[in-house]
Structures are given as structure tokens and as C-alpha cells.
């Protein structure tokens, strides 16, 4: 069983930055496509960003493009989400997820096999 543990969330002022980390157990981390999703209060969970197995390809939701950066270090079984220029609308619980193989639709929750418990990000205006 693969376990994903997020960290790095917290309270930050608008315009500030946070870096989320997601540590993954198991020896096959480098074979997973890794994604970040978020869920704001009263809203459905939504796609944020995804990174390919090698880290060479990334995709972002339009709402975070240019402000967030997803990356991974396969030697450490960890994926990161650097969040800059944070806005109040970025307030949400952030989840990392792992997909076995290449998702047809990387923005769909159903394409991912394993999920973390989430970390809260609160941006004050």
C-alpha cells in the first residue's frame, strides 16, 4: 500500500508564499504521475497541478498558472508545490495524489490511485 503524507500548509498573508511537500512510501515512486488537488470550503475538489514520472512535464490549472510550481525529487520520494503570490481564493485543503501509469485526463480525480490526507492552506487578505 502506498502512503502519501502532505506537509507545509499553514496561515499566510495574501501575496505571500508557501511550499507544500508530499512524501510517498514505497519503492516505485518514480513510476507514478503525481498531482496536487485542492478543496475549498463548500466546493468540490479541483485539480491544481500535475508532474510526469520524470519531472519533465508539468500542467497547471489556469487559476494557478504562473504562480504555482510543481516539482519532484525521485531520490527522496517527494513531490512539491511551490505557491507564490497567494490569494484568498487559494484557501483550501491541498491533497497530493499518485497515479499508476499515465492518466488520460490528469485533471480527473478518478485517474489517481492513492491520496494523502491533505494539508490546510489559509490565505488571509
KABEL-V361182 format. One record per helix or strand of 3 or more residues. SS is the DSSP state (a for helix, b for strand). FROM is the first residue (numbers start at 0). LEN is the number of residues. If there is no record, write none. Layout:
SS FROM LEN
SS FROM LEN
This chain:
b 3 4
b 9 4
b 17 7
a 28 3
b 31 8
b 45 6
b 57 3
b 67 6
a 73 3
b 77 6
a 87 3
b 91 10
a 108 3
b 118 6
